[in-house]
Amino acid sequence: MKSAVETLSVYLAQELGPRRIRVNVLAPGAIETDFGGGVVRDDATMNQTIASHTALGRVGLPDDIGRAVSLLLSTDAGWINGQRVEVSGGQQLSA
């Protein structure tokens, strides 16, 4: 399903570009929320394990995603179109 959404976004970006409508996909990493029963937030071992696989050394916070959405909606991101934007703090970058 994720691949379908990403593919659709590229086609929509091409189709809607002439109307100055930008289409991007936001791909969040592990975030401290209630999702999944709050395991990333509430289980210290799980949180530390995920953080150890993240270049920034921590699990994401809801505000990290909110700021990325805010950026993509701003005129500062006016030239970003048809992209998958990963917001994961660099999760899985290290070997």
N, CA, C and O atoms as a CHARMM CRD file, in Angstrom:
* protein
*
  380
    1    1 MET  N      0.81100  -1.17400   0.00000 PROA 1      0.00000
    2    1 MET  CA     0.00000   0.00000   0.00000 PROA 1      0.00000
    3    1 MET  C      0.87300   1.26400   0.00000 PROA 1      0.00000
    4    1 MET  O      0.56400   2.24100  -0.68100 PROA 1      0.00000
    5    2 LYS  N      1.96100   1.23000   0.76900 PROA 2      0.00000
    6    2 LYS  CA     2.84200   2.40200   0.81500 PROA 2      0.00000
    7    2 LYS  C      3.40700   2.70200  -0.56900 PROA 2      0.00000
    8    2 LYS  O      3.47800   3.85800  -0.98400 PROA 2      0.00000
    9    3 SER  N      3.80300   1.66300  -1.26800 PROA 3      0.00000
   10    3 SER  CA     4.34700   1.84200  -2.61300 PROA 3      0.00000
   11    3 SER  C      3.29900   2.42800  -3.55100 PROA 3      0.00000
   12    3 SER  O      3.61700   3.26700  -4.39400 PROA 3      0.00000
   13    4 ALA  N      2.06200   1.99200  -3.40700 PROA 4      0.00000
   14    4 ALA  CA     0.98400   2.51700  -4.24800 PROA 4      0.00000
   15    4 ALA  C      0.76700   4.00200  -3.98700 PROA 4      0.00000
   16    4 ALA  O      0.57200   4.77400  -4.92600 PROA 4      0.00000
   17    5 VAL  N      0.79800   4.40500  -2.73000 PROA 5      0.00000
   18    5 VAL  CA     0.62100   5.81400  -2.37900 PROA 5      0.00000
   19    5 VAL  C      1.76900   6.64300  -2.94800 PROA 5      0.00000
   20    5 VAL  O      1.54800   7.73100  -3.47900 PROA 5      0.00000
   21    6 GLU  N      2.99000   6.13200  -2.83700 PROA 6      0.00000
   22    6 GLU  CA     4.14600   6.85700  -3.36900 PROA 6      0.00000
   23    6 GLU  C      4.06700   6.99000  -4.88400 PROA 6      0.00000
   24    6 GLU  O      4.36900   8.05500  -5.42400 PROA 6      0.00000
   25    7 THR  N      3.66700   5.92900  -5.57700 PROA 7      0.00000
   26    7 THR  CA     3.53500   5.97300  -7.02700 PROA 7      0.00000
   27    7 THR  C      2.42600   6.92700  -7.44200 PROA 7      0.00000
   28    7 THR  O      2.59500   7.71700  -8.37100 PROA 7      0.00000
   29    8 LEU  N      1.29900   6.85600  -6.75700 PROA 8      0.00000
   30    8 LEU  CA     0.19000   7.75500  -7.05600 PROA 8      0.00000
   31    8 LEU  C      0.60800   9.21200  -6.86900 PROA 8      0.00000
   32    8 LEU  O      0.22400  10.07800  -7.65600 PROA 8      0.00000
   33    9 SER  N      1.38700   9.47500  -5.83600 PROA 9      0.00000
   34    9 SER  CA     1.79500  10.86400  -5.57900 PROA 9      0.00000
   35    9 SER  C      2.65000  11.41700  -6.71600 PROA 9      0.00000
   36    9 SER  O      2.55200  12.60300  -7.03200 PROA 9      0.00000
   37   10 VAL  N      3.48100  10.59000  -7.33500 PROA 10     0.00000
   38   10 VAL  CA     4.30400  11.04300  -8.45900 PROA 10     0.00000
   39   10 VAL  C      3.41600  11.40800  -9.64600 PROA 10     0.00000
   40   10 VAL  O      3.61000  12.44600 -10.27800 PROA 10     0.00000
   41   11 TYR  N      2.45200  10.55700  -9.94000 PROA 11     0.00000
   42   11 TYR  CA     1.54200  10.84600 -11.04600 PROA 11     0.00000
   43   11 TYR  C      0.69400  12.08000 -10.76800 PROA 11     0.00000
   44   11 TYR  O      0.46300  12.89300 -11.66200 PROA 11     0.00000
   45   12 LEU  N      0.22700  12.22100  -9.52200 PROA 12     0.00000
   46   12 LEU  CA    -0.55400  13.40300  -9.16800 PROA 12     0.00000
   47   12 LEU  C      0.29500  14.66800  -9.24900 PROA 12     0.00000
   48   12 LEU  O     -0.18900  15.71300  -9.68400 PROA 12     0.00000
   49   13 ALA  N      1.55600  14.58200  -8.83300 PROA 13     0.00000
   50   13 ALA  CA     2.44800  15.74000  -8.91500 PROA 13     0.00000
   51   13 ALA  C      2.60400  16.18600 -10.36800 PROA 13     0.00000
   52   13 ALA  O      2.60900  17.38200 -10.65700 PROA 13     0.00000
   53   14 GLN  N      2.73000  15.22300 -11.27800 PROA 14     0.00000
   54   14 GLN  CA     2.84900  15.55000 -12.70200 PROA 14     0.00000
   55   14 GLN  C      1.55300  16.15000 -13.24400 PROA 14     0.00000
   56   14 GLN  O      1.57200  17.12800 -13.99100 PROA 14     0.00000
   57   15 GLU  N      0.44800  15.56000 -12.86400 PROA 15     0.00000
   58   15 GLU  CA    -0.85200  15.99100 -13.36000 PROA 15     0.00000
   59   15 GLU  C     -1.26400  17.36000 -12.80800 PROA 15     0.00000
   60   15 GLU  O     -1.82700  18.18500 -13.52800 PROA 15     0.00000
   61   16 LEU  N     -0.98100  17.58500 -11.54500 PROA 16     0.00000
   62   16 LEU  CA    -1.43900  18.80400 -10.89200 PROA 16     0.00000
   63   16 LEU  C     -0.40900  19.93100 -10.89900 PROA 16     0.00000
   64   16 LEU  O     -0.73200  21.07000 -10.56100 PROA 16     0.00000
   65   17 GLY  N      0.82300  19.61900 -11.28200 PROA 17     0.00000
   66   17 GLY  CA     1.88400  20.62400 -11.32400 PROA 17     0.00000
   67   17 GLY  C      1.52400  21.87800 -12.11100 PROA 17     0.00000
   68   17 GLY  O      1.77000  22.98500 -11.63100 PROA 17     0.00000
   69   18 PRO  N      0.94700  21.74100 -13.31300 PROA 18     0.00000
   70   18 PRO  CA     0.59000  22.94200 -14.06900 PROA 18     0.00000
   71   18 PRO  C     -0.40300  23.85800 -13.33600 PROA 18     0.00000
   72   18 PRO  O     -0.50200  25.04600 -13.64600 PROA 18     0.00000
   73   19 ARG  N     -1.12500  23.30700 -12.37800 PROA 19     0.00000
   74   19 ARG  CA    -2.06200  24.10500 -11.57800 PROA 19     0.00000
   75   19 ARG  C     -1.41100  24.60900 -10.28800 PROA 19     0.00000
   76   19 ARG  O     -2.07700  25.15900  -9.41100 PROA 19     0.00000
   77   20 ARG  N     -0.08000  24.40800 -10.19300 PROA 20     0.00000
   78   20 ARG  CA     0.71800  24.82800  -9.03000 PROA 20     0.00000
   79   20 ARG  C      0.30100  24.11700  -7.74800 PROA 20     0.00000
   80   20 ARG  O      0.38800  24.67600  -6.65500 PROA 20     0.00000
   81   21 ILE  N     -0.15000  22.87900  -7.90000 PROA 21     0.00000
   82   21 ILE  CA    -0.48700  22.04300  -6.75700 PROA 21     0.00000
   83   21 ILE  C      0.63400  21.03400  -6.58900 PROA 21     0.00000
   84   21 ILE  O      0.91100  20.24400  -7.49200 PROA 21     0.00000
   85   22 ARG  N      1.27700  21.06300  -5.42800 PROA 22     0.00000
   86   22 ARG  CA     2.37800  20.14700  -5.15800 PROA 22     0.00000
   87   22 ARG  C      1.85400  18.93000  -4.41100 PROA 22     0.00000
   88   22 ARG  O      0.94300  19.03500  -3.59000 PROA 22     0.00000
   89   23 VAL  N      2.44200  17.77200  -4.70600 PROA 23     0.00000
   90   23 VAL  CA     2.04900  16.51800  -4.05500 PROA 23     0.00000
   91   23 VAL  C      3.31500  15.82000  -3.57700 PROA 23     0.00000
   92   23 VAL  O      4.21000  15.52700  -4.36900 PROA 23     0.00000
   93   24 ASN  N      3.38200  15.55700  -2.28400 PROA 24     0.00000
   94   24 ASN  CA     4.51800  14.86700  -1.68600 PROA 24     0.00000
   95   24 ASN  C      4.00700  13.83400  -0.69600 PROA 24     0.00000
   96   24 ASN  O      2.86700  13.90900  -0.23900 PROA 24     0.00000
   97   25 VAL  N      4.85400  12.87500  -0.36800 PROA 25     0.00000
   98   25 VAL  CA     4.51900  11.84700   0.61700 PROA 25     0.00000
   99   25 VAL  C      5.46400  12.01200   1.80500 PROA 25     0.00000
  100   25 VAL  O      6.67800  12.12700   1.63500 PROA 25     0.00000
  101   26 LEU  N      4.89700  12.02100   2.99400 PROA 26     0.00000
  102   26 LEU  CA     5.69000  12.10000   4.21700 PROA 26     0.00000
  103   26 LEU  C      5.79300  10.69400   4.80200 PROA 26     0.00000
  104   26 LEU  O      4.77400  10.04300   5.03400 PROA 26     0.00000
  105   27 ALA  N      7.00700  10.22700   5.03900 PROA 27     0.00000
  106   27 ALA  CA     7.24000   8.88000   5.56900 PROA 27     0.00000
  107   27 ALA  C      7.90700   8.99800   6.94100 PROA 27     0.00000
  108   27 ALA  O      9.12900   9.12500   7.02700 PROA 27     0.00000
  109   28 PRO  N      7.11100   8.95600   8.01200 PROA 28     0.00000
  110   28 PRO  CA     7.69400   9.09900   9.34200 PROA 28     0.00000
  111   28 PRO  C      8.36700   7.82400   9.82900 PROA 28     0.00000
  112   28 PRO  O      7.97300   6.71800   9.45600 PROA 28     0.00000
  113   29 GLY  N      9.36900   7.98700  10.65300 PROA 29     0.00000
  114   29 GLY  CA     9.99800   6.85200  11.32500 PROA 29     0.00000
  115   29 GLY  C      9.24200   6.55800  12.60900 PROA 29     0.00000
  116   29 GLY  O      8.07800   6.93300  12.75000 PROA 29     0.00000
  117   30 ALA  N      9.89900   5.89200  13.54000 PROA 30     0.00000
  118   30 ALA  CA     9.28400   5.55000  14.82300 PROA 30     0.00000
  119   30 ALA  C      9.06100   6.82500  15.63700 PROA 30     0.00000
  120   30 ALA  O      9.98100   7.61300  15.85700 PROA 30     0.00000
  121   31 ILE  N      7.81600   7.00500  16.07600 PROA 31     0.00000
  122   31 ILE  CA     7.42900   8.21800  16.79600 PROA 31     0.00000
  123   31 ILE  C      6.81300   7.83300  18.14100 PROA 31     0.00000
  124   31 ILE  O      6.06300   6.86000  18.22500 PROA 31     0.00000
  125   32 GLU  N      7.12300   8.58300  19.17800 PROA 32     0.00000
  126   32 GLU  CA     6.55800   8.35000  20.51200 PROA 32     0.00000
  127   32 GLU  C      5.09700   8.80600  20.53000 PROA 32     0.00000
  128   32 GLU  O      4.80400   9.97400  20.78400 PROA 32     0.00000
  129   33 THR  N      4.18100   7.86000  20.25500 PROA 33     0.00000
  130   33 THR  CA     2.74300   8.14600  20.26100 PROA 33     0.00000
  131   33 THR  C      1.99900   6.97800  20.89200 PROA 33     0.00000
  132   33 THR  O      2.61700   6.04300  21.40100 PROA 33     0.00000
  133   34 ASP  N      0.67300   7.03400  20.85600 PROA 34     0.00000
  134   34 ASP  CA    -0.17700   5.94300  21.33300 PROA 34     0.00000
  135   34 ASP  C     -0.24900   4.79500  20.32700 PROA 34     0.00000
  136   34 ASP  O     -0.72700   3.71100  20.66100 PROA 34     0.00000
  137   35 PHE  N      0.22300   5.02400  19.09300 PROA 35     0.00000
  138   35 PHE  CA     0.14700   4.00000  18.05300 PROA 35     0.00000
  139   35 PHE  C      0.81200   2.70900  18.52500 PROA 35     0.00000
  140   35 PHE  O      1.86600   2.74300  19.16100 PROA 35     0.00000
  141   36 GLY  N      0.20100   1.58700  18.21600 PROA 36     0.00000
  142   36 GLY  CA     0.75800   0.29600  18.63000 PROA 36     0.00000
  143   36 GLY  C      0.74700   0.11100  20.14000 PROA 36     0.00000
  144   36 GLY  O      1.59300  -0.58800  20.69800 PROA 36     0.00000
  145   37 GLY  N     -0.20900   0.73900  20.78700 PROA 37     0.00000
  146   37 GLY  CA    -0.29000   0.61700  22.23600 PROA 37     0.00000
  147   37 GLY  C      0.73100   1.46300  22.98000 PROA 37     0.00000
  148   37 GLY  O      0.92500   1.28500  24.18200 PROA 37     0.00000
  149   38 GLY  N      1.38500   2.38000  22.27700 PROA 38     0.00000
  150   38 GLY  CA     2.35800   3.26300  22.92000 PROA 38     0.00000
  151   38 GLY  C      3.69100   2.60900  23.20700 PROA 38     0.00000
  152   38 GLY  O      4.46700   3.11800  24.01500 PROA 38     0.00000
  153   39 VAL  N      3.97300   1.48000  22.55200 PROA 39     0.00000
  154   39 VAL  CA     5.17900   0.70900  22.87900 PROA 39     0.00000
  155   39 VAL  C      6.45800   1.52100  22.66300 PROA 39     0.00000
  156   39 VAL  O      7.39300   1.40800  23.45500 PROA 39     0.00000
  157   40 VAL  N      6.51400   2.33200  21.61200 PROA 40     0.00000
  158   40 VAL  CA     7.73300   3.12300  21.36700 PROA 40     0.00000
  159   40 VAL  C      7.90600   4.18100  22.45400 PROA 40     0.00000
  160   40 VAL  O      9.02800   4.49600  22.85000 PROA 40     0.00000
  161   41 ARG  N      6.81000   4.71500  22.92200 PROA 41     0.00000
  162   41 ARG  CA     6.84400   5.75500  23.95300 PROA 41     0.00000
  163   41 ARG  C      7.05400   5.17700  25.35000 PROA 41     0.00000
  164   41 ARG  O      7.83200   5.71600  26.13600 PROA 41     0.00000
  165   42 ASP  N      6.35900   4.07700  25.66100 PROA 42     0.00000
  166   42 ASP  CA     6.28500   3.58600  27.03700 PROA 42     0.00000
  167   42 ASP  C      7.29400   2.49400  27.39500 PROA 42     0.00000
  168   42 ASP  O      7.56900   2.27600  28.57500 PROA 42     0.00000
  169   43 ASP  N      7.83700   1.81900  26.41600 PROA 43     0.00000
  170   43 ASP  CA     8.79000   0.73300  26.67600 PROA 43     0.00000
  171   43 ASP  C     10.20600   1.28000  26.48500 PROA 43     0.00000
  172   43 ASP  O     10.65800   1.47200  25.35600 PROA 43     0.00000
  173   44 ALA  N     10.89300   1.52500  27.58500 PROA 44     0.00000
  174   44 ALA  CA    12.22500   2.14000  27.53300 PROA 44     0.00000
  175   44 ALA  C     13.20900   1.31500  26.71400 PROA 44     0.00000
  176   44 ALA  O     14.04100   1.87900  26.00300 PROA 44     0.00000
  177   45 THR  N     13.12800  -0.00900  26.80200 PROA 45     0.00000
  178   45 THR  CA    14.03700  -0.87000  26.03400 PROA 45     0.00000
  179   45 THR  C     13.77100  -0.72300  24.54700 PROA 45     0.00000
  180   45 THR  O     14.70800  -0.59000  23.76100 PROA 45     0.00000
  181   46 MET  N     12.50800  -0.74500  24.15400 PROA 46     0.00000
  182   46 MET  CA    12.14700  -0.57300  22.74700 PROA 46     0.00000
  183   46 MET  C     12.58500   0.79900  22.25500 PROA 46     0.00000
  184   46 MET  O     13.13600   0.92200  21.16100 PROA 46     0.00000
  185   47 ASN  N     12.34100   1.83000  23.05800 PROA 47     0.00000
  186   47 ASN  CA    12.71700   3.18900  22.69500 PROA 47     0.00000
  187   47 ASN  C     14.21900   3.28200  22.46100 PROA 47     0.00000
  188   47 ASN  O     14.65400   3.85800  21.46300 PROA 47     0.00000
  189   48 GLN  N     15.01300   2.72500  23.36500 PROA 48     0.00000
  190   48 GLN  CA    16.47200   2.79000  23.24600 PROA 48     0.00000
  191   48 GLN  C     16.96700   1.97700  22.05600 PROA 48     0.00000
  192   48 GLN  O     17.90800   2.38500  21.37600 PROA 48     0.00000
  193   49 THR  N     16.34700   0.83600  21.80000 PROA 49     0.00000
  194   49 THR  CA    16.74200   0.01400  20.65300 PROA 49     0.00000
  195   49 THR  C     16.53900   0.77800  19.35400 PROA 49     0.00000
  196   49 THR  O     17.42700   0.80700  18.50200 PROA 49     0.00000
  197   50 ILE  N     15.37900   1.39200  19.20100 PROA 50     0.00000
  198   50 ILE  CA    15.10300   2.17200  17.98900 PROA 50     0.00000
  199   50 ILE  C     16.04400   3.36900  17.91300 PROA 50     0.00000
  200   50 ILE  O     16.59300   3.65700  16.85000 PROA 50     0.00000
  201   51 ALA  N     16.23500   4.06500  19.02500 PROA 51     0.00000
  202   51 ALA  CA    17.12400   5.22600  19.05800 PROA 51     0.00000
  203   51 ALA  C     18.54500   4.85300  18.63800 PROA 51     0.00000
  204   51 ALA  O     19.23000   5.64800  17.99500 PROA 51     0.00000
  205   52 SER  N     18.98600   3.65700  18.99500 PROA 52     0.00000
  206   52 SER  CA    20.34300   3.22700  18.64400 PROA 52     0.00000
  207   52 SER  C     20.51300   2.98300  17.14400 PROA 52     0.00000
  208   52 SER  O     21.64000   2.91500  16.65300 PROA 52     0.00000
  209   53 HSD  N     19.41100   2.85300  16.42100 PROA 53     0.00000
  210   53 HSD  CA    19.45200   2.66300  14.96700 PROA 53     0.00000
  211   53 HSD  C     19.12500   3.95200  14.22500 PROA 53     0.00000
  212   53 HSD  O     18.82600   3.93300  13.03100 PROA 53     0.00000
  213   54 THR  N     19.18300   5.05800  14.93100 PROA 54     0.00000
  214   54 THR  CA    18.84200   6.35600  14.35600 PROA 54     0.00000
  215   54 THR  C     20.06200   7.26000  14.42300 PROA 54     0.00000
  216   54 THR  O     20.69000   7.38200  15.47500 PROA 54     0.00000
  217   55 ALA  N     20.39800   7.88900  13.31600 PROA 55     0.00000
  218   55 ALA  CA    21.59300   8.74500  13.26500 PROA 55     0.00000
  219   55 ALA  C     21.55000   9.86800  14.29600 PROA 55     0.00000
  220   55 ALA  O     22.59300  10.28000  14.80200 PROA 55     0.00000
  221   56 LEU  N     20.35900  10.36800  14.61100 PROA 56     0.00000
  222   56 LEU  CA    20.24500  11.45000  15.58800 PROA 56     0.00000
  223   56 LEU  C     20.16300  10.94200  17.01600 PROA 56     0.00000
  224   56 LEU  O     20.10700  11.74000  17.95200 PROA 56     0.00000
  225   57 GLY  N     20.15400   9.61200  17.20200 PROA 57     0.00000
  226   57 GLY  CA    20.25100   9.02100  18.52400 PROA 57     0.00000
  227   57 GLY  C     19.01900   9.12300  19.39700 PROA 57     0.00000
  228   57 GLY  O     19.11600   9.05600  20.62200 PROA 57     0.00000
  229   58 ARG  N     17.85100   9.28600  18.77400 PROA 58     0.00000
  230   58 ARG  CA    16.62200   9.34300  19.55300 PROA 58     0.00000
  231   58 ARG  C     15.44700   8.91800  18.68800 PROA 58     0.00000
  232   58 ARG  O     15.54600   8.84700  17.46300 PROA 58     0.00000
  233   59 VAL  N     14.34600   8.63800  19.34800 PROA 59     0.00000
  234   59 VAL  CA    13.08800   8.33500  18.67100 PROA 59     0.00000
  235   59 VAL  C     12.40200   9.66000  18.37500 PROA 59     0.00000
  236   59 VAL  O     12.58900  10.63600  19.10200 PROA 59     0.00000
  237   60 GLY  N     11.61500   9.69500  17.32100 PROA 60     0.00000
  238   60 GLY  CA    10.92300  10.91900  16.94800 PROA 60     0.00000
  239   60 GLY  C      9.80000  11.29100  17.90200 PROA 60     0.00000
  240   60 GLY  O      9.25400  10.45200  18.61900 PROA 60     0.00000
  241   61 LEU  N      9.47900  12.56200  17.88600 PROA 61     0.00000
  242   61 LEU  CA     8.37500  13.10700  18.66800 PROA 61     0.00000
  243   61 LEU  C      7.29300  13.60700  17.71400 PROA 61     0.00000
  244   61 LEU  O      7.59700  13.94700  16.57000 PROA 61     0.00000
  245   62 PRO  N      6.04600  13.65800  18.15600 PROA 62     0.00000
  246   62 PRO  CA     4.98600  14.14900  17.27300 PROA 62     0.00000
  247   62 PRO  C      5.30900  15.51400  16.66200 PROA 62     0.00000
  248   62 PRO  O      4.97600  15.76000  15.50300 PROA 62     0.00000
  249   63 ASP  N      5.94800  16.39700  17.41800 PROA 63     0.00000
  250   63 ASP  CA     6.29500  17.71200  16.87800 PROA 63     0.00000
  251   63 ASP  C      7.28700  17.62600  15.72000 PROA 63     0.00000
  252   63 ASP  O      7.29400  18.50000  14.85300 PROA 63     0.00000
  253   64 ASP  N      8.12500  16.58900  15.69000 PROA 64     0.00000
  254   64 ASP  CA     9.04700  16.41300  14.56500 PROA 64     0.00000
  255   64 ASP  C      8.26200  16.23600  13.26700 PROA 64     0.00000
  256   64 ASP  O      8.63200  16.78800  12.23000 PROA 64     0.00000
  257   65 ILE  N      7.19500  15.47700  13.32900 PROA 65     0.00000
  258   65 ILE  CA     6.36600  15.25000  12.14400 PROA 65     0.00000
  259   65 ILE  C      5.57900  16.51600  11.81800 PROA 65     0.00000
  260   65 ILE  O      5.46100  16.89600  10.65300 PROA 65     0.00000
  261   66 GLY  N      5.04600  17.16100  12.83800 PROA 66     0.00000
  262   66 GLY  CA     4.29400  18.39700  12.62400 PROA 66     0.00000
  263   66 GLY  C      5.12800  19.46700  11.94800 PROA 66     0.00000
  264   66 GLY  O      4.63900  20.16700  11.06100 PROA 66     0.00000
  265   67 ARG  N      6.37400  19.60100  12.35300 PROA 67     0.00000
  266   67 ARG  CA     7.24900  20.60600  11.73600 PROA 67     0.00000
  267   67 ARG  C      7.55600  20.25600  10.28600 PROA 67     0.00000
  268   67 ARG  O      7.66300  21.14500   9.44100 PROA 67     0.00000
  269   68 ALA  N      7.69800  18.96500   9.99300 PROA 68     0.00000
  270   68 ALA  CA     7.94400  18.55100   8.60500 PROA 68     0.00000
  271   68 ALA  C      6.72800  18.84800   7.73100 PROA 68     0.00000
  272   68 ALA  O      6.87100  19.31300   6.60000 PROA 68     0.00000
  273   69 VAL  N      5.54000  18.58200   8.25200 PROA 69     0.00000
  274   69 VAL  CA     4.30900  18.90100   7.51700 PROA 69     0.00000
  275   69 VAL  C      4.22200  20.40900   7.29400 PROA 69     0.00000
  276   69 VAL  O      3.90500  20.86700   6.19600 PROA 69     0.00000
  277   70 SER  N      4.50800  21.17200   8.34500 PROA 70     0.00000
  278   70 SER  CA     4.47400  22.63100   8.23800 PROA 70     0.00000
  279   70 SER  C      5.44300  23.12600   7.16700 PROA 70     0.00000
  280   70 SER  O      5.10700  24.01800   6.38800 PROA 70     0.00000
  281   71 LEU  N      6.63300  22.55200   7.12900 PROA 71     0.00000
  282   71 LEU  CA     7.60800  22.92400   6.10400 PROA 71     0.00000
  283   71 LEU  C      7.06500  22.63000   4.70900 PROA 71     0.00000
  284   71 LEU  O      7.11200  23.48700   3.82700 PROA 71     0.00000
  285   72 LEU  N      6.55100  21.42400   4.51300 PROA 72     0.00000
  286   72 LEU  CA     6.06400  21.05300   3.18200 PROA 72     0.00000
  287   72 LEU  C      4.89200  21.92100   2.72200 PROA 72     0.00000
  288   72 LEU  O      4.69700  22.12100   1.52300 PROA 72     0.00000
  289   73 LEU  N      4.12400  22.42800   3.66700 PROA 73     0.00000
  290   73 LEU  CA     2.99200  23.28700   3.32000 PROA 73     0.00000
  291   73 LEU  C      3.39500  24.74700   3.12200 PROA 73     0.00000
  292   73 LEU  O      2.61100  25.54500   2.60800 PROA 73     0.00000
  293   74 SER  N      4.60300  25.09100   3.52400 PROA 74     0.00000
  294   74 SER  CA     5.04700  26.47900   3.43500 PROA 74     0.00000
  295   74 SER  C      5.57300  26.81300   2.03800 PROA 74     0.00000
  296   74 SER  O      5.87900  25.92900   1.23800 PROA 74     0.00000
  297   75 THR  N      5.66800  28.10000   1.77700 PROA 75     0.00000
  298   75 THR  CA     6.23600  28.54300   0.50100 PROA 75     0.00000
  299   75 THR  C      7.73100  28.23900   0.43000 PROA 75     0.00000
  300   75 THR  O      8.29800  28.20100  -0.66200 PROA 75     0.00000
  301   76 ASP  N      8.38200  28.02200   1.58600 PROA 76     0.00000
  302   76 ASP  CA     9.80400  27.65300   1.59000 PROA 76     0.00000
  303   76 ASP  C     10.04200  26.33400   0.87100 PROA 76     0.00000
  304   76 ASP  O     11.14300  26.08600   0.38100 PROA 76     0.00000
  305   77 ALA  N      9.02400  25.48700   0.80300 PROA 77     0.00000
  306   77 ALA  CA     9.14100  24.19000   0.13300 PROA 77     0.00000
  307   77 ALA  C      8.47200  24.22000  -1.24100 PROA 77     0.00000
  308   77 ALA  O      8.08600  23.18000  -1.77500 PROA 77     0.00000
  309   78 GLY  N      8.34300  25.39800  -1.79800 PROA 78     0.00000
  310   78 GLY  CA     7.63500  25.56500  -3.06200 PROA 78     0.00000
  311   78 GLY  C      8.21600  24.82400  -4.24800 PROA 78     0.00000
  312   78 GLY  O      7.53300  24.65900  -5.25900 PROA 78     0.00000
  313   79 TRP  N      9.44800  24.37600  -4.15600 PROA 79     0.00000
  314   79 TRP  CA    10.09500  23.67400  -5.26100 PROA 79     0.00000
  315   79 TRP  C     10.19400  22.17400  -4.99100 PROA 79     0.00000
  316   79 TRP  O     10.79400  21.43900  -5.77600 PROA 79     0.00000
  317   80 ILE  N      9.61500  21.72700  -3.90000 PROA 80     0.00000
  318   80 ILE  CA     9.59300  20.29900  -3.56300 PROA 80     0.00000
  319   80 ILE  C      8.28100  19.73300  -4.07800 PROA 80     0.00000
  320   80 ILE  O      7.20700  20.14700  -3.64400 PROA 80     0.00000
  321   81 ASN  N      8.36900  18.79200  -4.99800 PROA 81     0.00000
  322   81 ASN  CA     7.17400  18.23000  -5.61400 PROA 81     0.00000
  323   81 ASN  C      7.45400  16.80500  -6.06600 PROA 81     0.00000
  324   81 ASN  O      8.51600  16.51400  -6.61500 PROA 81     0.00000
  325   82 GLY  N      6.49200  15.92200  -5.83000 PROA 82     0.00000
  326   82 GLY  CA     6.61100  14.53800  -6.27400 PROA 82     0.00000
  327   82 GLY  C      7.64500  13.74100  -5.50200 PROA 82     0.00000
  328   82 GLY  O      8.24300  12.81500  -6.04800 PROA 82     0.00000
  329   83 GLN  N      7.86600  14.08600  -4.23500 PROA 83     0.00000
  330   83 GLN  CA     8.92200  13.45500  -3.45300 PROA 83     0.00000
  331   83 GLN  C      8.36700  12.65300  -2.28200 PROA 83     0.00000
  332   83 GLN  O      7.31000  12.95800  -1.72900 PROA 83     0.00000
  333   84 ARG  N      9.11600  11.62200  -1.93100 PROA 84     0.00000
  334   84 ARG  CA     8.88800  10.89600  -0.68000 PROA 84     0.00000
  335   84 ARG  C      9.86500  11.49400   0.31400 PROA 84     0.00000
  336   84 ARG  O     11.07800  11.36300   0.15000 PROA 84     0.00000
  337   85 VAL  N      9.35000  12.14600   1.34000 PROA 85     0.00000
  338   85 VAL  CA    10.18900  12.81300   2.32500 PROA 85     0.00000
  339   85 VAL  C     10.19700  11.96400   3.59000 PROA 85     0.00000
  340   85 VAL  O      9.19700  11.87000   4.30100 PROA 85     0.00000
  341   86 GLU  N     11.33800  11.35300   3.85400 PROA 86     0.00000
  342   86 GLU  CA    11.46100  10.52700   5.05300 PROA 86     0.00000
  343   86 GLU  C     11.81200  11.41000   6.23700 PROA 86     0.00000
  344   86 GLU  O     12.75100  12.20400   6.19000 PROA 86     0.00000
  345   87 VAL  N     11.03200  11.25200   7.30400 PROA 87     0.00000
  346   87 VAL  CA    11.23300  12.02800   8.52200 PROA 87     0.00000
  347   87 VAL  C     11.47100  11.01600   9.64000 PROA 87     0.00000
  348   87 VAL  O     10.56700  10.68200  10.40600 PROA 87     0.00000
  349   88 SER  N     12.71500  10.53800   9.71200 PROA 88     0.00000
  350   88 SER  CA    13.02400   9.44500  10.63800 PROA 88     0.00000
  351   88 SER  C     14.27000   9.69700  11.47200 PROA 88     0.00000
  352   88 SER  O     14.71000   8.81700  12.21200 PROA 88     0.00000
  353   89 GLY  N     14.84100  10.88700  11.36000 PROA 89     0.00000
  354   89 GLY  CA    16.06000  11.15700  12.11300 PROA 89     0.00000
  355   89 GLY  C     17.26100  10.37500  11.59900 PROA 89     0.00000
  356   89 GLY  O     18.28200  10.27600  12.28000 PROA 89     0.00000
  357   90 GLY  N     17.14000   9.82600  10.40800 PROA 90     0.00000
  358   90 GLY  CA    18.22800   9.03400   9.84000 PROA 90     0.00000
  359   90 GLY  C     18.20700   7.58400  10.31100 PROA 90     0.00000
  360   90 GLY  O     19.25500   6.96100  10.48300 PROA 90     0.00000
  361   91 GLN  N     17.02700   7.06400  10.51300 PROA 91     0.00000
  362   91 GLN  CA    16.88800   5.65700  10.96100 PROA 91     0.00000
  363   91 GLN  C     17.46100   4.71500   9.90800 PROA 91     0.00000
  364   91 GLN  O     17.19800   4.86900   8.71500 PROA 91     0.00000
  365   92 GLN  N     18.23700   3.75100  10.35500 PROA 92     0.00000
  366   92 GLN  CA    18.84300   2.70200   9.51600 PROA 92     0.00000
  367   92 GLN  C     19.89200   3.23200   8.53700 PROA 92     0.00000
  368   92 GLN  O     20.14600   2.58600   7.52000 PROA 92     0.00000
  369   93 LEU  N     20.50700   4.38300   8.80800 PROA 93     0.00000
  370   93 LEU  CA    21.57500   4.87500   7.94600 PROA 93     0.00000
  371   93 LEU  C     22.89500   4.17500   8.21400 PROA 93     0.00000
  372   93 LEU  O     23.69500   3.99000   7.29700 PROA 93     0.00000
  373   94 SER  N     23.13500   3.78500   9.45800 PROA 94     0.00000
  374   94 SER  CA    24.41000   3.15100   9.79300 PROA 94     0.00000
  375   94 SER  C     24.33600   1.65900   9.48400 PROA 94     0.00000
  376   94 SER  O     23.27300   1.04000   9.51500 PROA 94     0.00000
  377   95 ALA  N     25.49100   1.12000   9.18900 PROA 95     0.00000
  378   95 ALA  CA    25.57000  -0.30700   8.83300 PROA 95     0.00000
  379   95 ALA  C     25.53000  -1.18900  10.05100 PROA 95     0.00000
  380   95 ALA  O     25.58700  -2.41300   9.92900 PROA 95     0.00000
